[in-house]
């Protein structure tokens, strides 16, 4: 059976829920038994707090980080006994939840694909790109967050998309000989918008504020999926490695994302109710209040976090298991339950 060594790298990373998500997805895949080669008990999750991409890649090669940051959800260093024990406890409790909370479900989704469907477009695309389409004995995966997304630029790294040209790399995989990379923020936003009924392929308009790596990834994916954008400059102007049209700010938009920190509540598109705040932090309160937060506007960043995490599995890490993955709404439901348990011990 294959094992995964995983890290979220950047600074800060102590608030990241990505390791918890990885454990939840692994546990969901284990339900398929021998059809899936990965196992949680053989895998490990890490936080690599660094502002240099060289340190992140160094962890990938050597598996060692200079320190173990304290995780905000356990109040203890990541990788130590208390955090490992509570992480397992939270995942086990969340896996008892097998049904999506109905409030998170979408009435716009198409019929689900059978887990045993022979037609997997992600697998076909991976084969076309010559990305490994089977699990290696020792998989090394990484997510990058600020300020590392724009730092990766090397001919020695293979890419499955335009992530290096966009300077928005946020997912990596080691294939035993070299690194593969991708940008999944944008397709996570597209999936999230479609979950809420936005017809991206039909030319829906995205209102976007900011010009950083996540903003570039989102604009690129939205345009490639057939949507249109109305870009508002933030600290940086939105620039892509090709010419594109930005609609006038006065036009009505179907979905809006503000990538400027602290600016999510000040919408330059006041007529748009469906808005996303791409950031998130530790929550408080009981289960009911946590679900209420996810249903409020702007949408909490956990929506985007879960959506882009699933895209990393589909497009880069395990395209062969794309049809086996939990749905966006089920994974989000399980995440809420896992966080709620951790809060009882923090």
N, C-alpha and C positions, 0 to 999 in steps of 0.2 A: 504494500500500500504506500502511496505517495504521502509526503509530508510538506507542509508549507511553513516557511519562515517569513513572517510579514512585519512590516513597519510602516508607520506614518512618520514622515520626516519633514521638518520645517521648524519655524519658531514664531509663535508658541504652538505647542502640540498637547499641552497638559489637559486641554478641554476636549480633545478629539474623541468622538464616539466610533471612529472607524475600526479600531481593534474589536470592539464589541460587535459591530456589524459583521466583521469577518467571521467571528465565532458563531454567530447566529446563522449565517449562510452555510457554513460548513456543517452545522448540526442539521439544517434542513436537507442538505444533500445526502447526509448519512442515512436518511429514511429510505433511500433507494438501494441500500445494501451494496452488494458487489457490483452493481451497475456504475457506481461512482468510486473512484480510487482514493479519494481524499478522506482523512480522518482527523477529527479535532484533537484526539489524545496525542497524536504525533506532531501536531502543529504548534507554533508559538507566535505570539503577538508582542510587538515592541513599540516604544516611542523613541524617536531619535531627534532630540532637540538641537537643531543646528541651523545656522544661517548660510552654510556653505554646501554646495552640491557635492563637493569632493568628500565631505564627511558622510553624507548620505550614501554615496556609492561605496565608500570604504566600509560602512556597515554591511552593505550588500555582499561584498567580497569576504569580509572577515567575521561578520556576525557579532561584532563588538561595538558598543557605544561607550563614550567616555563616562557617562553617568546615567542613572536611572531616574528620570523626572517623576515627581509626585503627581499621580493622576487625580484630577479634581473629584472624580466620582467615588473614590475610596479613601482619599486622604492619606495615601501611602504610596511609596515608590512603585512604579510600574515594573513588573517582572519579579517582584518580591512576593513572599508567601501570602500576605494579606490580600494584595491585589489579585494574585492568581486565583486564590480560593474564592473571593467574592465574584470575580469575573465568571468562573465556572458555575457558581451558585445562581447568578443572574441569568446566564444562558440556559441552564437547566430549567429554571422557573419559566422563562419565556417560551421554551419549547413545549410546555404543556398547553400553550395557546395555539390551537390548530386552525382557528377560524378568524378571519379578518373582522375587526370592529366595523360594523355596518356603516358607521358614519364616515369612514375613510374610503369606502368603496366608490367606484366610479360607475355612473350609469351610461358612460360614453364608450366603454371598452368594447372591442369586438369579441367574438367568441374565442375563448382561450385555446391555445395550441396544445394538443395532446403531448404529454411528456415523452411519448415514444414516436413522435412524428419523424418520418425519415427526412423531411425537408427542414434543414436548419440553415438559414441564410448566414448566420454568424460563422458557422463551421465552414461553409463554402467560401466565405470571404477570407477567413484565416488561412485556408489551404491555398487560396490564390496568392496571398501575401507571403506564403511559405513560413508562417508562424507555426510553431509546434502545436499540433492538435491532439496531443495526448499528454497526460501528466508525467512529469519527470519524477524520479525517485525523491529528489530534493528540490522543491520549487522555492524560488525566492521572489517575493512580490513586494512592491512598495507603492505607497501613495505619497505624492509631494503636495505640500501646501506652501503658503507664502513664507519666505521670499524665494523659494526654490524653483517655482514653475517656469520662470523665464531664463534660468541659468543653464539649462541643459542644451548644449549645441555641439554635437560631435558627429563626424562621419562614421565613427566606430560604433554608434548606437543605431539600431534598426528601428524604423517607425512604421506603424500600420496606418498612419494618417498624416495630416499636415501639422502635427503638434509642435514640432521644432520650428517650422516656419512661422507659426503663430506665437511662438514663445509662451506656450501654455501647457507644457507637459505636466500631467499630474498622476500618471500611472506607469509603473515599470514592471518588467518581468525578466528574470535571468533564465536563459535557456540552456545553461550548462557551458556555453562558450561565449556568449555575449548578451547585451541588454537589448530588449525591445521596449518601446515606449508608445504612449498614446495620450490623447486629451479626451476625457470623458465628461467633463463638466457640462459642455454644451449639449450633448445628447441626453444627459440627465435632465436638463431644463426642458428640452423638447418633449421627452417622455412625460414629465410632470405636467406640462401644459396640455398635452393630449389627454392625460388622465382627467383633467378638469374641463374637458370638452372643447379645447381650442383646436381648430382645424389648421394646423401648421401647413400641411401639404396643399391646402386650399388657398394659401396666400395670406394667412393670418399675420397681423402686424404685431411685432414685439417692440415695446418701448424699453430702451436700455440706457442706463446711466453708468458711465465709467468706461475705462479703457484698459484695465489690467488684464492679466492672463485669463481669468474666468470669464470676463466680459468678451474677450476676443474669441474664446472657445465657444461661448454661447451664440454670439453673432454668426460665427462661421457655420455652426451646425444648423441654426435656424434658416439661414439662407440656402444651404445645401439641401434642406428638406422641403424647400419650396415656399418658405415664409418670406415676409418683408420686415424691415426694421426701421425704427425711428430712433436715432442715436442722439443722446444729449451728453455733451462733454462733462466730465467730472474733473478730478485733479489731472486726468489724462484724457486726451481725445482718443476715441475709438479708431484704431488703424488696423487694417488687415493686409496680408501680403498680396492683395489683388484689388482692383477697382470694384466698388459697390455703391449702390444708391441708398442714401438715408432719406426717408420721407420727412416731410415737415412735422415739427413738433406738435402743431395744432391738430393733426389728423388723429382720429380716434384710434386707440390701440386695443388689442385683444388680450394682451398679457404684458406685464411690466416687471422688470427686475432692476433694482438699484444696487449696484455693486460698490457704491461709495459707503464706507464705514460710517455708521451713525446717521445716514441719510434716508433710511428706509421709510421713515414716517412722513417725509416731505416729498410728496409725489409731484414730479413735473407733468404728470399725466392724470390730473384729478378725475377725469371721467372714467378711468379704468379701475374697476373694483377688484379684479383678479391680479393681485400683486404678490411678489415673492421677496422676502428678506433673506438673502443667501447666507446670513450668519446665524449662529445659534450659540447657546450657552446652557449651563446647568439649569434645570427647572426645579421648582418646589411645588408642594401640594400633593394631593392624592391623585389616583388614577383619573378620576373624572375631570379634575382641573387640567391635567396634562393633555387629555384628549381635547378639551375645550380650547386649549392654546393652539393645537394643531389645526383646528377648524376655523380659527379667527383669521382676520386679514390685517396686515399682509401675512402670507403663508410663512410659517416658521422654516428656518433653514434646514431642519431635519428632513423635510420633503425633498429638497435638492440633494442633501447628503445621501439619503437612501437611494434615490434614483440614479445618481452618478456612480454609486458603489456597485449597483447591479450592472450598469453598463460596462464597468471594468471587468467584471466576471464574464460577460457575454463577448466582449470585443477583444480582450487581451489575455486574461488569465485562464479561463476554461471555456472557450467557444463551443467545445464539444458537449458541454452540459447546459447550454443556454436555455433549452426547453425544460430543464429540471429545476431551475431556480425558483425561489419563492416570488410571489407577486410583490409589486411595490407596496400595496396596501397591507399585505400580510406581514412583510418584513418591518414596516413602520409600526404596526400593531405590536409585534413582538418586542421591538426596540423600546416602546413606551413601558411595557411591563418589566423589561429588564432594568431600565433606568429607575423605575419606581422601587424595585427591590433594593438596588444599590443605595438609594437615598435613605433607606431604613437603617443602613449600617455606616453611612458616612459620618 
